[in-house]
Amino acid sequence: MRLSVVIPVYNEAATIREIVRRVQAVDVSKELILVDDFSTDGAREALAEIAAQAENVKVLLHERNRGKGRALRTGFDHAAGDFVIVQDADLEYDPQDYPKLLHPLLSGQADVVFGSRFLTTEQRRVLYFWHSVGNRLLTLLSNMATNLNLTDMETCYKVFRRELIQSIVLEEDRFGFEPEITSKIAKAGARVYEVGISYHGRTYGEGKKIGAKDGFRALWCIVKYRLKPLRRK
């Protein structure tokens, strides 16, 4: 079994070396696909150094800023592992959770696994109340549209069978990726599991990027992809 770890990077020079170190420390065969979305803070130079030091690291560069969703599509297209996981370049999500995320896939029970920040007994940093309410509301509306019963649709940690994620046509360039992929895996009839994960959230002062406009885009995507037929490659 080999895991493809797709890491979109945008101005994460302060954390990219550490998250790569943490991913590499997980005892699982893997490849790291780092997609730089036109960083201007020195992250590109850090990625070149990282790639030169490890054979299992591939760095892909966008020549203009295109958004997290587009960076993920670039990474998915280059994935060669049996399973593909999304890993943010900050330190909010702990790669030590990989084994529990992979378990339903390795046992043949799941096609997709979501890592839930709410369905958990693990440690979780306490942050913004209204941000949490927004996440739960978006998850509720997504569940109504997809007939899934997820607790955390907006989570970063999603693991897919590679054949599944590479078979679906994806369109969203920014954070609309989350409701889009959730809708499309539901329409594809994928077997979806959730496991609880730890979460070490950032404040906006610490570099958190998602904002209110992304929430409104997510609402639009829930409606859009509920009505739009699934397209396969």
C-alpha positions as CSV (number, residue, x, y, z in Angstrom):
1,M,0.0,0.0,0.0
2,R,1.3,3.5,-0.9
3,L,-0.3,6.8,0.1
4,S,-0.1,9.9,-2.0
5,V,-0.1,13.0,0.3
6,V,-1.2,16.1,-1.7
7,I,-0.2,19.4,0.0
8,P,-1.4,22.7,-1.5
9,V,1.0,25.5,-0.5
10,Y,0.4,29.2,-0.5
11,N,2.7,31.5,1.5
12,E,3.4,28.8,4.1
13,A,7.2,29.4,4.4
14,A,6.9,29.4,8.2
15,T,5.4,25.9,8.5
16,I,6.2,24.0,5.3
17,R,9.4,22.4,6.5
18,E,7.8,21.3,9.8
19,I,4.7,19.8,8.2
20,V,6.8,17.9,5.7
21,R,8.9,16.6,8.6
22,R,5.7,15.4,10.4
23,V,4.3,13.7,7.3
24,Q,7.6,11.9,6.6
25,A,7.7,10.7,10.2
26,V,4.5,8.7,9.7
27,D,5.3,5.0,9.3
28,V,3.6,4.4,6.0
29,S,4.9,4.1,2.4
30,K,4.1,7.4,0.8
31,E,4.8,10.1,-1.8
32,L,4.5,13.8,-1.1
33,I,3.1,16.0,-3.8
34,L,3.6,19.7,-2.9
35,V,1.8,22.1,-5.2
36,D,2.9,25.7,-4.7
37,D,0.1,28.2,-5.7
38,F,2.5,31.1,-6.6
39,S,3.8,31.8,-3.0
40,T,5.7,35.0,-2.6
41,D,7.0,34.6,1.0
42,G,9.9,32.2,0.3
43,A,7.9,29.0,0.3
44,R,9.0,28.2,-3.2
45,E,12.7,28.3,-2.2
46,A,11.9,26.1,0.8
47,L,10.1,23.6,-1.4
48,A,13.2,23.4,-3.7
49,E,15.3,22.5,-0.7
50,I,12.8,19.9,0.5
51,A,12.6,18.2,-2.9
52,A,16.4,18.1,-3.1
53,Q,16.6,16.2,0.2
54,A,14.0,13.5,-0.3
55,E,13.4,11.1,-3.2
56,N,9.7,10.7,-2.4
57,V,8.9,14.4,-2.7
58,K,7.5,16.0,-5.9
59,V,7.1,19.8,-6.2
60,L,4.7,21.3,-8.7
61,L,4.5,25.0,-9.4
62,H,1.6,27.2,-10.4
63,E,2.7,30.3,-12.4
64,R,-0.1,32.4,-10.9
65,N,-2.3,32.1,-7.9
66,R,-5.2,29.9,-8.8
67,G,-6.7,28.8,-5.4
68,K,-6.6,25.7,-3.1
69,G,-9.1,23.7,-5.2
70,R,-7.0,24.2,-8.4
71,A,-3.8,23.2,-6.5
72,L,-5.5,20.0,-5.3
73,R,-6.6,19.1,-8.8
74,T,-3.0,19.5,-10.0
75,G,-1.8,17.2,-7.2
76,F,-4.5,14.6,-7.8
77,D,-3.6,14.4,-11.4
78,H,0.0,13.4,-10.4
79,A,-0.9,11.0,-7.6
80,A,0.3,7.4,-8.1
81,G,-0.5,5.8,-4.7
82,D,-3.3,3.5,-3.8
83,F,-4.9,6.2,-1.7
84,V,-4.8,10.0,-1.8
85,I,-5.0,12.3,1.2
86,V,-5.3,16.0,1.4
87,Q,-2.9,17.7,3.9
88,D,-2.8,21.4,4.6
89,A,0.6,23.0,4.7
90,D,0.0,24.6,8.1
91,L,0.0,22.7,11.4
92,E,-3.7,22.5,12.1
93,Y,-4.0,18.8,11.2
94,D,-1.8,16.0,12.7
95,P,-0.3,13.4,10.2
96,Q,-0.1,11.0,13.1
97,D,-3.9,10.5,12.4
98,Y,-3.1,8.9,9.0
99,P,-3.3,5.2,10.3
100,K,-6.8,5.7,11.7
101,L,-7.9,7.5,8.6
102,L,-6.5,4.7,6.4
103,H,-8.0,1.8,8.4
104,P,-11.5,1.8,6.8
105,L,-9.9,1.9,3.4
106,L,-7.3,-0.8,4.1
107,S,-10.0,-3.1,5.5
108,G,-12.1,-2.7,2.3
109,Q,-15.0,-1.0,4.0
110,A,-14.7,2.5,2.5
111,D,-13.9,4.4,-0.7
112,V,-13.6,7.7,1.1
113,V,-12.8,8.6,4.7
114,F,-13.4,12.0,6.3
115,G,-11.5,13.1,9.4
116,S,-14.0,14.8,11.7
117,R,-13.0,17.5,14.1
118,F,-16.3,17.2,16.0
119,L,-16.7,13.4,16.1
120,T,-13.6,12.9,18.3
121,T,-12.2,12.4,21.8
122,E,-8.8,13.7,20.7
123,Q,-7.4,17.0,21.7
124,R,-8.9,20.0,19.9
125,R,-7.9,23.7,20.2
126,V,-10.8,25.8,21.3
127,L,-11.3,28.8,19.0
128,Y,-14.1,30.7,17.3
129,F,-17.7,29.9,18.3
130,W,-19.3,31.4,15.2
131,H,-16.8,29.7,12.9
132,S,-17.8,26.4,14.5
133,V,-21.5,27.3,14.0
134,G,-20.8,28.1,10.4
135,N,-19.1,24.8,9.8
136,R,-21.9,22.9,11.4
137,L,-24.5,24.8,9.4
138,L,-22.7,24.1,6.1
139,T,-22.4,20.5,7.0
140,L,-26.1,20.3,7.8
141,L,-27.1,21.9,4.5
142,S,-24.6,19.6,2.6
143,N,-26.1,16.6,4.3
144,M,-29.6,17.7,3.3
145,A,-28.4,18.0,-0.3
146,T,-26.4,14.7,-0.4
147,N,-28.4,12.5,2.0
148,L,-25.2,11.8,3.9
149,N,-24.9,12.2,7.7
150,L,-21.4,13.7,8.1
151,T,-20.4,15.7,11.1
152,D,-17.7,17.7,9.4
153,M,-18.0,18.3,5.7
154,E,-15.5,21.2,5.7
155,T,-12.6,19.1,7.2
156,C,-9.3,19.2,5.4
157,Y,-8.6,15.5,6.0
158,K,-10.3,13.5,3.2
159,V,-8.8,10.2,2.0
160,F,-9.8,8.7,-1.3
161,R,-9.2,5.6,-3.3
162,R,-7.0,7.0,-6.1
163,E,-9.1,5.5,-8.8
164,L,-12.2,7.3,-7.4
165,I,-10.7,10.8,-7.0
166,Q,-9.0,10.7,-10.4
167,S,-12.3,9.6,-12.1
168,I,-14.3,12.6,-11.0
169,V,-14.2,15.9,-12.9
170,L,-13.6,18.7,-10.4
171,E,-14.3,22.4,-11.0
172,E,-13.8,24.5,-7.9
173,D,-10.7,26.6,-7.7
174,R,-10.9,27.8,-4.1
175,F,-12.5,26.4,-0.9
176,G,-15.6,25.4,-2.8
177,F,-13.7,22.1,-3.3
178,E,-15.1,20.7,0.0
179,P,-18.9,20.8,-0.8
180,E,-18.2,20.0,-4.4
181,I,-16.3,16.8,-3.7
182,T,-18.7,15.8,-1.0
183,S,-21.6,16.1,-3.4
184,K,-19.8,14.3,-6.2
185,I,-18.7,11.3,-4.1
186,A,-22.3,11.0,-2.8
187,K,-23.6,10.9,-6.4
188,A,-20.9,8.4,-7.3
189,G,-22.3,6.0,-4.7
190,A,-19.0,5.9,-2.8
191,R,-18.8,4.3,0.6
192,V,-18.1,7.1,3.1
193,Y,-16.7,6.7,6.6
194,E,-15.7,9.2,9.3
195,V,-13.1,9.0,12.0
196,G,-12.4,11.5,14.8
197,I,-9.1,13.4,14.5
198,S,-7.2,15.9,16.6
199,Y,-7.3,19.6,15.6
200,H,-4.9,22.5,16.3
201,G,-6.6,25.4,14.7
202,R,-5.0,28.7,13.8
203,T,-6.3,32.2,14.5
204,Y,-6.5,34.8,11.7
205,G,-3.5,36.5,13.3
206,E,-1.6,33.2,12.9
207,G,-2.4,32.9,9.2
208,K,-5.8,31.3,8.8
209,K,-7.1,32.2,5.3
210,I,-10.7,31.0,5.0
211,G,-13.3,33.8,5.5
212,A,-16.9,34.7,5.2
213,K,-16.9,35.0,1.4
214,D,-15.7,31.4,1.3
215,G,-18.7,30.4,3.4
216,F,-21.1,32.0,1.0
217,R,-19.3,30.3,-1.9
218,A,-19.8,27.0,-0.1
219,L,-23.5,27.7,0.2
220,W,-23.7,28.3,-3.6
221,C,-21.7,25.1,-4.3
222,I,-24.0,23.0,-2.1
223,V,-26.9,24.1,-4.3
224,K,-25.0,24.1,-7.6
225,Y,-23.6,20.5,-7.3
226,R,-26.9,19.2,-5.9
227,L,-28.5,20.1,-9.2
228,K,-25.6,19.4,-11.5
229,P,-25.1,15.9,-12.9
230,L,-21.9,14.0,-12.0
231,R,-19.3,14.1,-14.7
232,R,-16.7,11.3,-15.0
233,K,-13.4,11.6,-16.8
